[in-house]
């Protein structure tokens, strides 16, 4: 199968993530999108993150009922922080029957050359880049067989926006899957400290 790897902190997962992943499985050759919850990203401060098991539970709740979208804790077993090249290579070793494609946003594509061992990713994996408001996606001709710019909807919902507004007491249920919103309320997550 062709597996899309959507790795992130998902702090919390929101409807924008679901819209993007649904677009990918319906309008590209990708058979499934695996949401890999990152315990710790080298790009983000650790203090902002909820415990990875809580973020994993929210991701599972969000994806319930989506047959082709899977929540996965694969990165929990890898050294921290989670470097994408290590994750992709470990996935390929564990699941040699699958082909893995990295899914990233235009913001990350524009800084991709600053990623650790980014050339190893380009040599061994395909990449699908989804549009982000304010970021131009330029793909050099030599990478056209490996990297594809998606014509997916631009959804500008961010986890930062959701966390900030929950802390301010705003009702953000429209931006979150029902199960995730209920879980956040039940556990009192993201409240102002």
LINDA-V638329 format. One line per field, one symbol per residue. ss: DSSP state (2 for helix, 1 for strand, 0 for the rest). phi: phi as a letter, one per 40 degrees, with the letter a starting at -180 (. if undefined). A space follows every 50 residues. Layout:
ss=???
phi=???
This chain:
ss=01111111000000222222222222200001111110001000022200 02222222222220000011110222200001022222222222000011 11111222220222000222222201111100000000002220001110 0000000022222222200000222002222222222000000
phi=.cbcbbbacfbbcbcdccccccdcccbbcccabccccccacccbcccccc dccccccccccccdgbcbbbcabdccccdbcccdccccccccccbccbbb bcbbcdccccbdccccfdcccccbacbbbccbdgbcbbbddcbdcbbbcc bcdcbbbbccdcddccccgccbdccbddcccccccccgcgccc
